[in-house]
Amino acid sequence: MEIWINPACSKCRSALSILEAEGADYTVRRYLEEVPTPAEIAEVLQRLGLEPWDIVRSTEPDAKELGLRDWPRTAEARDRWIGALAQHPKLIQRPIITADDGTTIVARTEDAVRSVLR
């Protein structure tokens, strides 16, 4: 299992605490330091069943600076969104967990984290 985290994020620290308490075998990826490629982001989105705009932290200063609120949310604009996430990883919602079976979730709640442990 792999978890994408920002160590400064309380939701990430909470998810790590749950994984640790449950004895889960996991790898931490500090995605602000080891930035995912556009291909990795696209793969995670496919596993999540979401579009890039669904995992954007829209209140981040980078989102406002880029004017993401006004970007089209269409299939044609998808690659542009993915590129923005790769160039500005702070925009990626966190934490994201990919279980060994490929199940991927945005693990912002305790229930979400526990769902990949079952």
N, C-alpha and C positions, 0 to 999 in steps of 0.2 A: 504494500500500500504506500502511496505517496501523498503527501500533503503540502500544498503550496501555501506558504505563510509569509506574513510580515511580522517579525517579532514584536513590533510596537503595538500590534493590534490585540485588543483584549479578547475578541472572538477567536483569534488564532491561538492565543495562550490557553483559553478555555478548552478548545478542541484538542490541543496537545495534552492537556491534563487528563482528559477523558481517555484518550488513546493510551496514555501511560498507565492510568489506573486499571484499565482493562487488559493490560499486558499485550497490546497490539504490536505487531511487527510492522514498522513504518519507516519511511525515509522522509526527511524534511527537505523541502526545496524552498530556499529563501528567494522567492521569485523577483524581488527587486534587485538582487545581486546576480542571480542566474536567470536572466530574463528569458521567458519562453519565446521561441521563434513563432512566426506567423503559422507555420505548419502545426506546431504543438498546440497553439491556441485553437486552431480550426479543429483539431482532433478532440480536444477537451470539449469544445462546443458541441461537436457531434455526439459525444458520449452523454453530455448533459441534456441534449435535445433542446438547446437554446440557441438564440442568435447572439451575436457579439454585443448588441445594444442591451441585451437582457442582463449582462454581467458587468456593465459599466457602473463605476462609482461616480454618478453624475454630479455630486457635490464637490468633487475634487477640483482644486484650482485649474489643473490641466484640462479638465472637461470644459470648464467655462472659457478658458483661454482658446481652446480649439473650436468653441462654438458647437459642441456636440449636440446640444439640444435642437439645433436647426438642421442637423444632417438627416438625409433621407434614411428611412429604415426599410430598405428594399434589398432584394437579391443582388441588384447591380451595385449597391453601395457596401455590400458585406465585406469585401476585401479591404476597402478603405477603413472600415471599423476595426477589422482585425489588425491592420497595419498600425492604427493608432494605439491599440492595446499593446502591441509589441514595442512600439516606440515610447510609450508612456505607461509602464507596467503598474504604476500606482492606481491606474484607472480600473484594474481588474478586481472584481469582487473577491473577497477572501473570507475564510480559507476555502480552498478547493481540495477535495480528497478524491483520489482515484484508487479504488480497491483493487485487489489482485485479480478479481474476476472482470475488471473493466468498468464496473459501476462507478459513476462519477457524480459527485454532489457538491453543491455550495453548502458548506457545513457551518451555517451561522447559528444553528440552534443545537442544544444537547441531543434532541431527538434525531436530528439529521446526522450528527456524528455517530450516534449509536446504530443508525440504520445500516451503515456499512460494516458494522461489527457482527451482524447477525449472520 
